[in-house]
Amino acid sequence: MIEELLPDLFRIEIPLPNSPLKYLNSYVIRAPERNLVIDTGLNRKECLEAMETGLGEIKIDLEKTDFFITHLHADHFGLVGKLVTDTSKVFFNRPDSELIESWDGWEPMVEYAGRNGFPKSELRNALKSHPGFKFHSQWVPKLSILTDDDTIRTGDYHFRCIETPGHTKGHTCLYEAEKKIFICGDHILIDITPNIQCWSDRENPLKNYLASLEKVRGLDVGLVLPGHRRVFKNHVERIDELKKHHLTRAEEVLSILHSESRNAFQVASEMTWDIDCDSWDQFPLAQKWFATGEAIAHLRYLKEEGSISTIEENGNMLYVRFKE
């Protein structure tokens, strides 16, 4: 599906097979000098075919096209290596680029998941079903780093970069003040909640995410262009809903820890999830992985807020609620 949202600003629907996200919104600005493609899809045949068809229909010459990638996740970054040409610039953020440069495999995440109760017999299979493992970019082209308040001009559009860490460490949105357009990747989604995961004791992504929501709340926005699902208008209302959702989730986690300590995998198994399964045991492995990462994010947030603490038992991490 291809839709012209504003003059020379298009949305191409890139399918994400077997994913609850359904599709990625790739936004394309067509301009006489240089076109701009924002986010690309997974590195798989179905995504490439949809992208090539869409770009062909709106007559985009890849030799005259640059790319802006909101964050490092494979459904946004994975296909860029198949689309760039020798003349392309790939605009990207520094924190996520540093993660790519320092990448030493999935083992640290696997080890951390095991310490947080994810059954070791299921860990490798969970990894194999992870889209970031299966459909990542074959190679990383040279990246042109942009930071907070840097700008990109393309045709009649003048975008300002806004760093919004949380969903990833360096997630970055684009804001066009004159046209009141907010291209927000996975920072704000209308009918699903962006997944906020944590796989390290050194980070507090949920705290960062809540701060990033507040950072963009005051923008004058007429149209929100998210990375998934439909475009929408009232970003302030949605931000308030998302903040309330995460604070309610934090209260749910506290309630789960009311009687005794638990590991993060156990906490995740008792949290409320919007997924069509009768029990935690029926969850697909990939969804258990995402759920456990989100549970850890809430547990890390609560720990830094002073509501819970951690204890080590035989190399495993347990979370304990402070008695009131």
C-alpha positions as CSV (number, residue, x, y, z in Angstrom):
1,M,0.0,0.0,0.0
2,I,1.2,3.5,-0.9
3,E,-0.3,6.7,0.4
4,E,0.5,10.3,-0.3
5,L,0.0,12.0,3.1
6,L,1.2,15.5,2.1
7,P,2.6,16.9,-1.2
8,D,5.7,14.7,-2.0
9,L,5.5,12.9,1.4
10,F,4.5,9.2,1.0
11,R,3.9,6.2,3.3
12,I,4.9,2.8,2.0
13,E,3.5,-0.2,3.9
14,I,6.3,-2.7,4.3
15,P,5.0,-6.1,5.4
16,L,6.4,-7.8,8.5
17,P,5.3,-11.5,8.1
18,N,4.4,-13.4,11.2
19,S,4.8,-10.3,13.4
20,P,2.1,-8.8,15.6
21,L,3.3,-5.4,14.3
22,K,1.9,-6.4,10.9
23,Y,3.9,-3.9,8.9
24,L,6.4,-1.0,9.0
25,N,5.6,2.5,7.8
26,S,8.4,3.7,5.6
27,Y,8.1,7.4,4.8
28,V,9.5,8.8,1.6
29,I,10.0,12.5,0.8
30,R,10.4,13.0,-3.0
31,A,12.5,16.0,-3.9
32,P,14.2,17.3,-7.1
33,E,17.8,17.1,-5.7
34,R,17.8,14.3,-3.0
35,N,15.0,12.0,-1.9
36,L,14.8,10.8,1.7
37,V,13.6,7.4,2.9
38,I,12.8,7.1,6.6
39,D,13.1,3.5,7.9
40,T,13.3,0.5,5.7
41,G,12.0,-2.9,7.0
42,L,13.5,-6.2,7.7
43,N,16.3,-7.8,5.6
44,R,14.0,-10.3,3.9
45,K,12.5,-10.8,0.4
46,E,9.0,-9.7,1.2
47,C,10.2,-6.3,2.6
48,L,12.5,-5.7,-0.3
49,E,9.8,-6.5,-2.9
50,A,7.3,-4.1,-1.2
51,M,9.9,-1.3,-1.0
52,E,11.1,-1.7,-4.6
53,T,7.5,-1.7,-5.8
54,G,6.6,1.3,-3.8
55,L,9.6,3.3,-4.7
56,G,9.0,2.5,-8.4
57,E,5.4,3.7,-8.3
58,I,6.4,7.1,-7.0
59,K,9.4,7.2,-9.3
60,I,12.2,7.3,-6.7
61,D,15.7,7.0,-8.1
62,L,17.9,5.3,-5.5
63,E,21.0,7.0,-6.9
64,K,19.4,10.3,-5.7
65,T,18.2,9.0,-2.3
66,D,19.4,9.3,1.3
67,F,18.1,7.4,4.3
68,F,17.2,8.3,7.9
69,I,16.9,5.4,10.3
70,T,15.1,6.1,13.6
71,H,16.8,3.3,15.5
72,L,18.8,0.1,15.3
73,H,16.0,-2.5,15.4
74,A,16.0,-4.8,12.4
75,D,12.5,-3.9,11.2
76,H,13.7,-0.3,10.7
77,F,17.4,-0.8,9.9
78,G,17.7,-4.3,8.4
79,L,16.9,-3.5,4.8
80,V,19.0,-0.3,4.4
81,G,22.1,-2.3,3.3
82,K,20.2,-3.6,0.2
83,L,19.0,-0.1,-0.8
84,V,22.0,2.2,-0.5
85,T,24.0,3.3,-3.5
86,D,27.5,4.8,-3.7
87,T,25.9,8.3,-3.5
88,S,23.6,7.6,-0.5
89,K,24.0,9.1,3.0
90,V,22.5,7.1,5.9
91,F,21.6,9.4,8.8
92,F,21.7,7.7,12.2
93,N,22.1,8.4,15.9
94,R,25.3,8.1,17.8
95,P,24.3,5.9,20.8
96,D,22.8,3.2,18.6
97,S,25.8,3.4,16.2
98,E,28.1,2.8,19.1
99,L,26.1,-0.3,20.1
100,I,26.6,-1.6,16.5
101,E,30.3,-0.8,16.6
102,S,30.8,-2.5,20.0
103,W,28.6,-5.5,19.2
104,D,30.1,-8.7,20.5
105,G,27.2,-11.0,19.9
106,W,24.1,-12.0,21.7
107,E,25.8,-13.8,24.5
108,P,25.7,-11.0,27.1
109,M,21.9,-10.7,26.6
110,V,21.5,-14.5,26.8
111,E,23.6,-14.6,30.0
112,Y,21.6,-11.8,31.6
113,A,18.3,-13.4,30.6
114,G,19.4,-16.6,32.3
115,R,20.3,-14.8,35.5
116,N,16.8,-13.3,35.4
117,G,15.1,-16.7,35.3
118,F,14.6,-17.3,31.5
119,P,14.9,-21.1,31.3
120,K,18.3,-21.9,29.8
121,S,16.9,-24.8,27.8
122,E,14.7,-22.2,25.9
123,L,17.2,-19.4,25.5
124,R,18.9,-20.4,22.3
125,N,15.6,-21.2,20.6
126,A,14.2,-17.8,21.8
127,L,17.2,-16.2,20.1
128,K,16.7,-18.1,16.9
129,S,13.1,-16.9,16.6
130,H,14.1,-13.2,17.3
131,P,13.6,-11.1,14.2
132,G,16.7,-9.1,15.0
133,F,18.7,-12.3,14.8
134,K,17.1,-13.6,11.6
135,F,16.6,-10.5,9.6
136,H,19.3,-8.0,10.5
137,S,21.4,-6.1,8.0
138,Q,24.0,-8.1,6.1
139,W,26.4,-5.2,6.4
140,V,26.3,-1.7,7.9
141,P,27.0,1.1,5.4
142,K,28.9,4.2,6.5
143,L,26.7,6.2,8.8
144,S,26.3,10.0,8.9
145,I,25.8,10.8,12.6
146,L,23.2,13.3,13.6
147,T,22.5,14.5,17.2
148,D,19.8,16.4,19.0
149,D,18.7,19.5,17.1
150,D,20.6,18.7,14.0
151,T,18.6,19.3,10.8
152,I,17.9,17.6,7.5
153,R,16.5,19.6,4.5
154,T,14.9,17.7,1.7
155,G,12.7,19.5,-0.9
156,D,10.2,21.6,1.0
157,Y,10.7,19.8,4.2
158,H,13.0,21.0,7.0
159,F,13.3,18.4,9.8
160,R,14.8,18.8,13.2
161,C,16.3,15.7,15.0
162,I,14.9,15.0,18.5
163,E,16.6,12.3,20.5
164,T,14.1,10.2,22.4
165,P,15.9,7.4,24.2
166,G,13.9,4.6,25.7
167,H,12.8,2.1,23.0
168,T,16.5,2.1,22.2
169,K,19.4,4.0,23.6
170,G,19.6,6.4,20.7
171,H,16.1,6.4,19.2
172,T,15.6,9.7,17.2
173,C,12.5,11.3,15.8
174,L,12.1,14.0,13.1
175,Y,10.0,17.2,13.6
176,E,8.9,19.6,10.9
177,A,7.8,22.7,12.8
178,E,6.3,24.6,9.9
179,K,4.2,21.7,8.6
180,K,3.6,20.4,12.2
181,I,4.7,16.9,11.3
182,F,6.2,14.5,13.8
183,I,7.9,11.3,12.4
184,C,8.4,9.3,15.5
185,G,9.5,5.7,14.7
186,D,8.6,3.5,17.6
187,H,8.5,6.3,20.2
188,I,4.7,6.8,20.1
189,L,2.4,4.3,18.5
190,I,-1.4,4.7,18.5
191,D,-3.0,1.4,19.3
192,I,-0.1,-0.6,20.6
193,T,2.5,0.2,23.2
194,P,6.1,0.5,22.2
195,N,8.1,-2.3,23.8
196,I,10.6,-1.0,26.4
197,Q,13.1,-3.7,27.3
198,C,16.1,-3.9,29.6
199,W,19.0,-6.4,29.4
200,S,21.6,-4.7,31.6
201,D,22.0,-3.5,35.2
202,R,23.6,-0.3,33.8
203,E,20.5,1.1,32.1
204,N,17.1,2.4,33.1
205,P,15.2,2.5,29.7
206,L,11.8,3.0,31.2
207,K,12.9,6.1,33.1
208,N,14.5,7.4,29.9
209,Y,11.3,6.6,27.9
210,L,9.0,8.5,30.3
211,A,11.4,11.5,30.1
212,S,11.4,11.3,26.3
213,L,7.6,11.3,26.2
214,E,7.6,14.5,28.3
215,K,10.3,16.0,26.0
216,V,8.1,15.9,23.0
217,R,4.7,16.6,24.7
218,G,4.9,20.3,24.1
219,L,5.6,20.2,20.4
220,D,3.0,21.8,18.1
221,V,2.0,18.7,16.1
222,G,-0.8,18.3,13.6
223,L,0.1,14.9,12.2
224,V,2.0,12.0,13.9
225,L,3.7,9.6,11.6
226,P,4.6,6.4,13.6
227,G,6.7,3.4,12.6
228,H,3.8,1.0,12.8
229,R,0.0,1.1,12.4
230,R,-2.0,4.2,11.4
231,V,-1.1,7.8,11.5
232,F,-2.9,10.0,14.1
233,K,-3.2,13.5,15.3
234,N,-3.5,14.0,19.1
235,H,0.0,13.2,20.3
236,V,-0.6,14.7,23.8
237,E,-3.5,12.5,24.5
238,R,-1.5,9.4,23.4
239,I,1.5,10.4,25.5
240,D,-0.6,10.7,28.6
241,E,-2.1,7.3,27.9
242,L,1.3,5.7,27.5
243,K,2.7,7.3,30.7
244,K,-0.4,6.1,32.6
245,H,0.1,2.6,31.1
246,H,3.6,2.2,32.3
247,L,2.9,3.6,35.7
248,T,0.0,1.2,36.0
249,R,2.3,-1.6,34.9
250,A,4.8,-0.6,37.6
251,E,2.1,-0.9,40.2
252,E,1.1,-4.3,38.8
253,V,4.8,-5.5,39.2
254,L,4.8,-4.2,42.8
255,S,1.6,-6.1,43.5
256,I,3.1,-9.3,42.0
257,L,6.1,-8.9,44.4
258,H,3.8,-8.3,47.4
259,S,4.1,-11.7,49.1
260,E,7.5,-13.0,48.1
261,S,10.6,-12.5,45.9
262,R,10.5,-13.5,42.3
263,N,12.8,-13.5,39.3
264,A,12.0,-11.4,36.2
265,F,10.8,-14.4,34.2
266,Q,8.3,-15.2,37.0
267,V,7.2,-11.6,37.2
268,A,6.6,-11.5,33.4
269,S,4.5,-14.7,33.6
270,E,2.1,-13.1,36.0
271,M,1.8,-9.7,34.3
272,T,-1.2,-8.9,32.0
273,W,-0.4,-9.2,28.3
274,D,-2.6,-8.5,25.3
275,I,-1.9,-11.7,23.4
276,D,-4.2,-14.4,22.2
277,C,-3.0,-17.2,24.5
278,D,-4.8,-18.9,27.4
279,S,-1.6,-19.2,29.5
280,W,2.0,-18.1,29.8
281,D,3.1,-21.6,28.7
282,Q,1.4,-21.0,25.3
283,F,3.3,-17.8,24.6
284,P,5.6,-18.0,21.6
285,L,9.2,-18.0,22.7
286,A,9.9,-14.6,21.0
287,Q,7.0,-13.1,23.0
288,K,8.3,-14.6,26.2
289,W,11.6,-12.9,25.4
290,F,10.0,-9.5,24.8
291,A,7.8,-9.8,27.9
292,T,10.7,-10.7,30.1
293,G,12.7,-7.8,28.8
294,E,9.8,-5.4,29.5
295,A,9.4,-6.9,33.0
296,I,13.1,-6.2,33.7
297,A,12.6,-2.6,32.5
298,H,9.9,-2.0,35.0
299,L,11.8,-3.8,37.8
300,R,14.9,-1.6,37.0
301,Y,12.7,1.5,37.2
302,L,11.2,0.5,40.5
303,K,14.6,-0.3,41.9
304,E,15.9,3.1,41.1
305,E,12.8,4.6,42.5
306,G,13.5,2.9,45.8
307,S,10.5,0.6,45.8
308,I,12.3,-2.8,45.4
309,S,15.7,-4.3,45.8
310,T,17.6,-7.2,44.4
311,I,19.2,-10.3,46.0
312,E,21.5,-12.9,44.4
313,E,20.8,-16.6,44.9
314,N,23.2,-19.1,43.3
315,G,24.1,-16.5,40.6
316,N,20.5,-15.7,39.9
317,M,18.7,-12.4,40.5
318,L,15.6,-12.1,42.6
319,Y,13.5,-8.9,43.1
320,V,12.2,-8.1,46.6
321,R,9.6,-5.5,47.4
322,F,10.3,-3.2,50.4
323,K,7.8,-3.7,53.2
324,E,5.6,-0.7,53.8
